[in-house]
Amino acid sequence: MEWIILILAGLGEVVGVMGLNLWNARRNAASLALLAAGFAASFLLLSLAMRDISMGTAYAIWTGIGTVGATLVGMLVYGESRQWRRIFFLALVVGSAVGLKFVGEG
């Protein structure tokens, strides 16, 4: 269950980053609410997941989900570059997170 909570925390970070991007584009209450809600949910869920997952592993997975998720949103929604090198390095981030799961936690 703690891994599901950690995944949701990472997705909350992606929502927060999307809110931050919207806030930079147009400063209104909706974008601020999305930013605040995304990051608040993300930090709350991360703290819950860290009750059962070690700090180093939880933080690495959380930031990895945020990094990959935000980059994919940038590519798919905002038209950012889809160069094969970016995708390759995103795959390395995912592989590293999976590796941490296998060597660090049971």
Secondary structure as GFF3:
##gff-version 3
##sequence-region A 1 106
A	DSSP	alpha_helix	2	25	.	.	.	ID=ss1
A	DSSP	alpha_helix	29	49	.	.	.	ID=ss2
A	DSSP	alpha_helix	55	76	.	.	.	ID=ss3
A	DSSP	alpha_helix	84	104	.	.	.	ID=ss4
###
